[in-house]
Amino acid sequence: MSALELPALATGATWSVCVRDASNGTVLARHRADEVQRTASVGKLFLLVEVARRLEDGTLPHDEPLTWHDDETVEDSGLWYRLATRTLPVADLGVLVGAVSDNLATNVLVRHVGLDAVAALTRELGYTESGLLDRVRDHRGPDDPPTLSRGNATELSDLMVRLERGRVVSPGVSSQVLAWLGANTDLSMVASAFGLDPLAHDLVDRGYRLVDKTGTISTARIDVGVVEGPRRAVAWAALAEWPADTDPRDDVLASMHGLGRLLRAHVD
């Protein structure tokens, strides 16, 4: 299969990009793919894998009720802090993280399974440059990790290939994580090129089956995912980061849309 030529990437940002054939992991295109950058909420993927692993082996019941603590609230990404209930079953927290990158649900799951366990599983999967570093915080002090998560396109695109092929821990764990990601409502980046319903695209639509996880902070946009089309399937990881005193996000999003158009043409 011939390699792909990436579209022009916005010059106001530092990029790490990798596109792979989802059937075998072959790299089709890359740009500074080993560059480690902040990945914002994309690091929550590793938390979801650990939660799914425990659900499968029975050490964490699907219906175990979890209640959030006052010091875990982060009124930003998510829905749970807007709801009347403070208690939800653990499986529903996975849905919230997958669908709206829920920060409160993330913090409760981090408390319940532990960052050390998430880090250990990440290492077991073979990833040394990517991972979830902390819980979500409104403010980071000098004793806190400098960012929520980090990673590079090489490892994150590989993770998406392995999820698609059922090779992250087990087929059941991979399937559960993909099911949570199938509810993702943020199709503003690479996925924007496919024209799918952002609120209902977990089934095949227009001939595409797409799942992804995005990350957003004021100085970065990240999108990792996998899409299966009529002819083939590809996985991608696109990371963009820029200095705090600039704001090239319009150009960054345009570049990500361009990457999505390339992927759409390829899987067609």
Contacts in CASP RR format, 6 or more apart in sequence:
PFRMAT RR
TARGET T0000
AUTHOR 0000-0000-0000
METHOD contacts of the structure
MODEL  1
MSALELPALATGATWSVCVRDASNGTVLARHRADEVQRTASVGKLFLLVE
VARRLEDGTLPHDEPLTWHDDETVEDSGLWYRLATRTLPVADLGVLVGAV
SDNLATNVLVRHVGLDAVAALTRELGYTESGLLDRVRDHRGPDDPPTLSR
GNATELSDLMVRLERGRVVSPGVSSQVLAWLGANTDLSMVASAFGLDPLA
HDLVDRGYRLVDKTGTISTARIDVGVVEGPRRAVAWAALAEWPADTDPRD
DVLASMHGLGRLLRAHVD
1 21 0 8 1.000
1 26 0 8 1.000
1 28 0 8 1.000
1 232 0 8 1.000
3 27 0 8 1.000
3 28 0 8 1.000
3 29 0 8 1.000
4 19 0 8 1.000
4 28 0 8 1.000
4 29 0 8 1.000
4 262 0 8 1.000
4 266 0 8 1.000
5 29 0 8 1.000
5 262 0 8 1.000
6 17 0 8 1.000
6 19 0 8 1.000
6 29 0 8 1.000
6 31 0 8 1.000
6 259 0 8 1.000
6 262 0 8 1.000
7 255 0 8 1.000
7 258 0 8 1.000
7 259 0 8 1.000
7 261 0 8 1.000
7 262 0 8 1.000
8 255 0 8 1.000
9 15 0 8 1.000
9 17 0 8 1.000
9 31 0 8 1.000
9 240 0 8 1.000
9 255 0 8 1.000
10 240 0 8 1.000
10 248 0 8 1.000
10 251 0 8 1.000
10 252 0 8 1.000
10 254 0 8 1.000
10 255 0 8 1.000
11 248 0 8 1.000
11 251 0 8 1.000
12 242 0 8 1.000
12 246 0 8 1.000
12 248 0 8 1.000
12 251 0 8 1.000
12 252 0 8 1.000
13 240 0 8 1.000
13 241 0 8 1.000
13 242 0 8 1.000
13 248 0 8 1.000
13 251 0 8 1.000
13 252 0 8 1.000
14 32 0 8 1.000
14 35 0 8 1.000
14 37 0 8 1.000
14 240 0 8 1.000
14 241 0 8 1.000
14 242 0 8 1.000
15 31 0 8 1.000
15 32 0 8 1.000
15 35 0 8 1.000
15 238 0 8 1.000
15 239 0 8 1.000
15 240 0 8 1.000
16 31 0 8 1.000
16 32 0 8 1.000
16 33 0 8 1.000
16 34 0 8 1.000
16 35 0 8 1.000
16 36 0 8 1.000
16 37 0 8 1.000
16 151 0 8 1.000
16 152 0 8 1.000
16 153 0 8 1.000
16 154 0 8 1.000
16 237 0 8 1.000
16 238 0 8 1.000
16 239 0 8 1.000
17 29 0 8 1.000
17 30 0 8 1.000
17 31 0 8 1.000
17 32 0 8 1.000
17 33 0 8 1.000
17 153 0 8 1.000
17 236 0 8 1.000
17 237 0 8 1.000
17 238 0 8 1.000
17 239 0 8 1.000
17 259 0 8 1.000
18 27 0 8 1.000
18 29 0 8 1.000
18 30 0 8 1.000
18 31 0 8 1.000
18 33 0 8 1.000
18 153 0 8 1.000
18 154 0 8 1.000
18 156 0 8 1.000
18 157 0 8 1.000
18 236 0 8 1.000
18 237 0 8 1.000
19 27 0 8 1.000
19 28 0 8 1.000
19 29 0 8 1.000
19 30 0 8 1.000
19 157 0 8 1.000
19 234 0 8 1.000
19 235 0 8 1.000
19 236 0 8 1.000
19 259 0 8 1.000
19 263 0 8 1.000
20 26 0 8 1.000
20 27 0 8 1.000
20 28 0 8 1.000
20 157 0 8 1.000
20 158 0 8 1.000
20 160 0 8 1.000
20 161 0 8 1.000
20 234 0 8 1.000
20 235 0 8 1.000
20 236 0 8 1.000
21 28 0 8 1.000
21 232 0 8 1.000
21 233 0 8 1.000
21 234 0 8 1.000
21 235 0 8 1.000
22 160 0 8 1.000
22 161 0 8 1.000
22 164 0 8 1.000
22 165 0 8 1.000
22 226 0 8 1.000
22 228 0 8 1.000
22 232 0 8 1.000
22 233 0 8 1.000
22 234 0 8 1.000
22 235 0 8 1.000
23 165 0 8 1.000
23 232 0 8 1.000
23 233 0 8 1.000
25 158 0 8 1.000
25 161 0 8 1.000
25 235 0 8 1.000
27 33 0 8 1.000
28 234 0 8 1.000
28 266 0 8 1.000
30 153 0 8 1.000
30 154 0 8 1.000
31 153 0 8 1.000
32 153 0 8 1.000
33 152 0 8 1.000
33 153 0 8 1.000
33 154 0 8 1.000
33 157 0 8 1.000
33 237 0 8 1.000
34 129 0 8 1.000
34 152 0 8 1.000
34 153 0 8 1.000
34 154 0 8 1.000
35 152 0 8 1.000
35 153 0 8 1.000
35 239 0 8 1.000
36 129 0 8 1.000
36 130 0 8 1.000
36 150 0 8 1.000
36 151 0 8 1.000
36 152 0 8 1.000
37 150 0 8 1.000
37 151 0 8 1.000
37 152 0 8 1.000
37 220 0 8 1.000
37 222 0 8 1.000
37 239 0 8 1.000
37 241 0 8 1.000
38 147 0 8 1.000
38 148 0 8 1.000
38 149 0 8 1.000
38 150 0 8 1.000
38 217 0 8 1.000
38 219 0 8 1.000
38 220 0 8 1.000
38 241 0 8 1.000
39 130 0 8 1.000
39 131 0 8 1.000
39 148 0 8 1.000
39 149 0 8 1.000
39 150 0 8 1.000
39 151 0 8 1.000
39 156 0 8 1.000
39 215 0 8 1.000
39 220 0 8 1.000
39 222 0 8 1.000
39 239 0 8 1.000
40 147 0 8 1.000
40 148 0 8 1.000
40 149 0 8 1.000
40 215 0 8 1.000
40 216 0 8 1.000
40 217 0 8 1.000
40 220 0 8 1.000
40 222 0 8 1.000
41 77 0 8 1.000
41 101 0 8 1.000
41 106 0 8 1.000
41 148 0 8 1.000
41 149 0 8 1.000
41 213 0 8 1.000
41 214 0 8 1.000
41 215 0 8 1.000
41 216 0 8 1.000
41 222 0 8 1.000
42 149 0 8 1.000
42 151 0 8 1.000
42 156 0 8 1.000
42 213 0 8 1.000
42 214 0 8 1.000
42 215 0 8 1.000
42 222 0 8 1.000
42 224 0 8 1.000
43 130 0 8 1.000
43 131 0 8 1.000
43 132 0 8 1.000
43 148 0 8 1.000
43 149 0 8 1.000
43 151 0 8 1.000
44 97 0 8 1.000
44 98 0 8 1.000
44 101 0 8 1.000
44 106 0 8 1.000
44 132 0 8 1.000
44 149 0 8 1.000
44 213 0 8 1.000
45 156 0 8 1.000
45 159 0 8 1.000
45 177 0 8 1.000
45 213 0 8 1.000
45 224 0 8 1.000
46 118 0 8 1.000
46 121 0 8 1.000
46 122 0 8 1.000
46 127 0 8 1.000
46 130 0 8 1.000
46 131 0 8 1.000
46 132 0 8 1.000
46 149 0 8 1.000
47 97 0 8 1.000
47 106 0 8 1.000
47 109 0 8 1.000
47 110 0 8 1.000
47 113 0 8 1.000
47 118 0 8 1.000
47 132 0 8 1.000
48 94 0 8 1.000
48 97 0 8 1.000
48 98 0 8 1.000
48 177 0 8 1.000
48 180 0 8 1.000
48 181 0 8 1.000
49 121 0 8 1.000
49 125 0 8 1.000
49 168 0 8 1.000
49 169 0 8 1.000
49 173 0 8 1.000
49 177 0 8 1.000
50 113 0 8 1.000
50 117 0 8 1.000
50 118 0 8 1.000
50 121 0 8 1.000
51 60 0 8 1.000
51 90 0 8 1.000
51 93 0 8 1.000
51 94 0 8 1.000
51 109 0 8 1.000
51 113 0 8 1.000
52 169 0 8 1.000
52 172 0 8 1.000
52 173 0 8 1.000
52 176 0 8 1.000
52 177 0 8 1.000
52 180 0 8 1.000
53 121 0 8 1.000
53 169 0 8 1.000
53 170 0 8 1.000
53 173 0 8 1.000
54 60 0 8 1.000
54 113 0 8 1.000
55 61 0 8 1.000
55 62 0 8 1.000
55 90 0 8 1.000
55 91 0 8 1.000
55 176 0 8 1.000
56 169 0 8 1.000
56 170 0 8 1.000
56 172 0 8 1.000
56 173 0 8 1.000
56 176 0 8 1.000
60 90 0 8 1.000
60 112 0 8 1.000
60 113 0 8 1.000
61 90 0 8 1.000
62 89 0 8 1.000
62 90 0 8 1.000
62 91 0 8 1.000
63 89 0 8 1.000
63 90 0 8 1.000
63 91 0 8 1.000
64 89 0 8 1.000
64 90 0 8 1.000
65 87 0 8 1.000
65 88 0 8 1.000
65 89 0 8 1.000
65 90 0 8 1.000
66 87 0 8 1.000
66 88 0 8 1.000
66 89 0 8 1.000
66 90 0 8 1.000
66 93 0 8 1.000
66 108 0 8 1.000
66 109 0 8 1.000
66 112 0 8 1.000
67 86 0 8 1.000
67 87 0 8 1.000
67 108 0 8 1.000
68 80 0 8 1.000
68 86 0 8 1.000
68 104 0 8 1.000
68 107 0 8 1.000
68 108 0 8 1.000
69 108 0 8 1.000
69 111 0 8 1.000
72 104 0 8 1.000
72 107 0 8 1.000
72 108 0 8 1.000
72 111 0 8 1.000
72 135 0 8 1.000
73 81 0 8 1.000
73 104 0 8 1.000
74 81 0 8 1.000
74 103 0 8 1.000
74 104 0 8 1.000
74 107 0 8 1.000
74 136 0 8 1.000
74 137 0 8 1.000
74 138 0 8 1.000
75 81 0 8 1.000
76 103 0 8 1.000
76 136 0 8 1.000
76 138 0 8 1.000
77 100 0 8 1.000
77 101 0 8 1.000
77 102 0 8 1.000
77 103 0 8 1.000
77 216 0 8 1.000
78 96 0 8 1.000
78 100 0 8 1.000
78 101 0 8 1.000
78 102 0 8 1.000
78 103 0 8 1.000
78 104 0 8 1.000
78 105 0 8 1.000
79 96 0 8 1.000
79 100 0 8 1.000
79 102 0 8 1.000
80 88 0 8 1.000
80 93 0 8 1.000
80 96 0 8 1.000
80 102 0 8 1.000
80 104 0 8 1.000
80 105 0 8 1.000
81 103 0 8 1.000
81 104 0 8 1.000
88 96 0 8 1.000
88 105 0 8 1.000
90 109 0 8 1.000
90 112 0 8 1.000
93 102 0 8 1.000
93 105 0 8 1.000
93 108 0 8 1.000
93 109 0 8 1.000
94 105 0 8 1.000
94 109 0 8 1.000
94 180 0 8 1.000
95 180 0 8 1.000
95 183 0 8 1.000
96 102 0 8 1.000
96 105 0 8 1.000
97 105 0 8 1.000
97 106 0 8 1.000
97 109 0 8 1.000
97 180 0 8 1.000
98 180 0 8 1.000
98 181 0 8 1.000
98 182 0 8 1.000
98 183 0 8 1.000
98 184 0 8 1.000
98 213 0 8 1.000
99 180 0 8 1.000
99 182 0 8 1.000
99 183 0 8 1.000
99 184 0 8 1.000
99 185 0 8 1.000
100 185 0 8 1.000
100 186 0 8 1.000
101 184 0 8 1.000
101 186 0 8 1.000
101 213 0 8 1.000
101 214 0 8 1.000
101 215 0 8 1.000
103 136 0 8 1.000
106 135 0 8 1.000
106 136 0 8 1.000
107 135 0 8 1.000
107 136 0 8 1.000
110 118 0 8 1.000
110 132 0 8 1.000
110 135 0 8 1.000
111 135 0 8 1.000
115 132 0 8 1.000
115 133 0 8 1.000
115 134 0 8 1.000
115 135 0 8 1.000
118 131 0 8 1.000
118 132 0 8 1.000
119 131 0 8 1.000
119 132 0 8 1.000
121 169 0 8 1.000
122 130 0 8 1.000
122 131 0 8 1.000
122 132 0 8 1.000
125 159 0 8 1.000
125 162 0 8 1.000
125 168 0 8 1.000
125 169 0 8 1.000
127 155 0 8 1.000
127 158 0 8 1.000
127 159 0 8 1.000
128 155 0 8 1.000
129 150 0 8 1.000
129 151 0 8 1.000
129 152 0 8 1.000
129 154 0 8 1.000
129 155 0 8 1.000
130 149 0 8 1.000
130 150 0 8 1.000
130 151 0 8 1.000
130 152 0 8 1.000
130 155 0 8 1.000
130 156 0 8 1.000
130 159 0 8 1.000
131 149 0 8 1.000
131 150 0 8 1.000
131 151 0 8 1.000
132 148 0 8 1.000
132 149 0 8 1.000
133 145 0 8 1.000
133 147 0 8 1.000
133 148 0 8 1.000
133 149 0 8 1.000
133 150 0 8 1.000
134 144 0 8 1.000
134 145 0 8 1.000
134 147 0 8 1.000
134 148 0 8 1.000
134 149 0 8 1.000
136 148 0 8 1.000
137 144 0 8 1.000
137 148 0 8 1.000
140 146 0 8 1.000
140 147 0 8 1.000
151 239 0 8 1.000
152 237 0 8 1.000
152 239 0 8 1.000
153 237 0 8 1.000
153 238 0 8 1.000
153 239 0 8 1.000
154 237 0 8 1.000
156 224 0 8 1.000
156 237 0 8 1.000
156 239 0 8 1.000
157 224 0 8 1.000
157 235 0 8 1.000
157 236 0 8 1.000
157 237 0 8 1.000
159 168 0 8 1.000
159 224 0 8 1.000
160 224 0 8 1.000
160 225 0 8 1.000
160 226 0 8 1.000
160 235 0 8 1.000
160 236 0 8 1.000
160 237 0 8 1.000
161 226 0 8 1.000
161 235 0 8 1.000
162 168 0 8 1.000
162 174 0 8 1.000
163 174 0 8 1.000
163 177 0 8 1.000
163 178 0 8 1.000
163 226 0 8 1.000
164 174 0 8 1.000
164 178 0 8 1.000
164 226 0 8 1.000
164 228 0 8 1.000
164 233 0 8 1.000
164 235 0 8 1.000
165 174 0 8 1.000
166 172 0 8 1.000
166 174 0 8 1.000
166 175 0 8 1.000
167 174 0 8 1.000
168 174 0 8 1.000
168 177 0 8 1.000
178 211 0 8 1.000
179 202 0 8 1.000
181 211 0 8 1.000
181 212 0 8 1.000
181 213 0 8 1.000
181 225 0 8 1.000
182 201 0 8 1.000
182 202 0 8 1.000
182 211 0 8 1.000
183 202 0 8 1.000
184 211 0 8 1.000
184 212 0 8 1.000
184 213 0 8 1.000
184 214 0 8 1.000
185 198 0 8 1.000
185 199 0 8 1.000
186 198 0 8 1.000
186 212 0 8 1.000
186 214 0 8 1.000
186 215 0 8 1.000
186 216 0 8 1.000
187 194 0 8 1.000
187 195 0 8 1.000
187 196 0 8 1.000
187 198 0 8 1.000
187 201 0 8 1.000
187 212 0 8 1.000
188 214 0 8 1.000
188 253 0 8 1.000
189 212 0 8 1.000
189 214 0 8 1.000
189 221 0 8 1.000
189 222 0 8 1.000
189 223 0 8 1.000
189 238 0 8 1.000
189 253 0 8 1.000
189 256 0 8 1.000
189 257 0 8 1.000
190 212 0 8 1.000
190 223 0 8 1.000
190 225 0 8 1.000
190 236 0 8 1.000
190 238 0 8 1.000
190 256 0 8 1.000
190 257 0 8 1.000
190 259 0 8 1.000
190 260 0 8 1.000
190 263 0 8 1.000
191 210 0 8 1.000
191 212 0 8 1.000
191 223 0 8 1.000
191 225 0 8 1.000
191 227 0 8 1.000
191 260 0 8 1.000
192 253 0 8 1.000
192 256 0 8 1.000
192 257 0 8 1.000
192 260 0 8 1.000
193 257 0 8 1.000
193 258 0 8 1.000
193 259 0 8 1.000
193 260 0 8 1.000
193 261 0 8 1.000
193 263 0 8 1.000
193 264 0 8 1.000
194 206 0 8 1.000
194 208 0 8 1.000
194 210 0 8 1.000
194 227 0 8 1.000
194 260 0 8 1.000
194 264 0 8 1.000
195 206 0 8 1.000
196 205 0 8 1.000
196 206 0 8 1.000
196 208 0 8 1.000
196 210 0 8 1.000
197 205 0 8 1.000
201 210 0 8 1.000
202 211 0 8 1.000
203 209 0 8 1.000
207 229 0 8 1.000
207 230 0 8 1.000
208 227 0 8 1.000
208 228 0 8 1.000
208 229 0 8 1.000
208 264 0 8 1.000
208 267 0 8 1.000
209 227 0 8 1.000
209 228 0 8 1.000
209 229 0 8 1.000
210 225 0 8 1.000
210 226 0 8 1.000
210 227 0 8 1.000
210 228 0 8 1.000
211 225 0 8 1.000
211 226 0 8 1.000
211 227 0 8 1.000
212 223 0 8 1.000
212 224 0 8 1.000
212 225 0 8 1.000
212 226 0 8 1.000
213 223 0 8 1.000
213 224 0 8 1.000
213 225 0 8 1.000
214 221 0 8 1.000
214 222 0 8 1.000
214 223 0 8 1.000
214 224 0 8 1.000
215 221 0 8 1.000
215 222 0 8 1.000
215 223 0 8 1.000
216 222 0 8 1.000
218 244 0 8 1.000
219 241 0 8 1.000
219 242 0 8 1.000
219 243 0 8 1.000
219 244 0 8 1.000
220 239 0 8 1.000
220 240 0 8 1.000
220 241 0 8 1.000
220 242 0 8 1.000
221 240 0 8 1.000
221 249 0 8 1.000
221 252 0 8 1.000
221 253 0 8 1.000
221 256 0 8 1.000
222 237 0 8 1.000
222 238 0 8 1.000
222 239 0 8 1.000
222 240 0 8 1.000
223 236 0 8 1.000
223 237 0 8 1.000
223 238 0 8 1.000
223 256 0 8 1.000
224 235 0 8 1.000
224 236 0 8 1.000
224 237 0 8 1.000
224 238 0 8 1.000
225 235 0 8 1.000
225 236 0 8 1.000
225 237 0 8 1.000
226 233 0 8 1.000
226 234 0 8 1.000
226 235 0 8 1.000
226 236 0 8 1.000
227 233 0 8 1.000
227 234 0 8 1.000
227 236 0 8 1.000
227 263 0 8 1.000
227 264 0 8 1.000
227 267 0 8 1.000
228 267 0 8 1.000
229 267 0 8 1.000
229 268 0 8 1.000
230 267 0 8 1.000
230 268 0 8 1.000
231 267 0 8 1.000
231 268 0 8 1.000
232 266 0 8 1.000
232 267 0 8 1.000
233 267 0 8 1.000
234 263 0 8 1.000
234 266 0 8 1.000
234 267 0 8 1.000
236 259 0 8 1.000
236 260 0 8 1.000
236 263 0 8 1.000
238 256 0 8 1.000
238 259 0 8 1.000
240 252 0 8 1.000
240 255 0 8 1.000
240 256 0 8 1.000
242 248 0 8 1.000
242 249 0 8 1.000
242 252 0 8 1.000
END
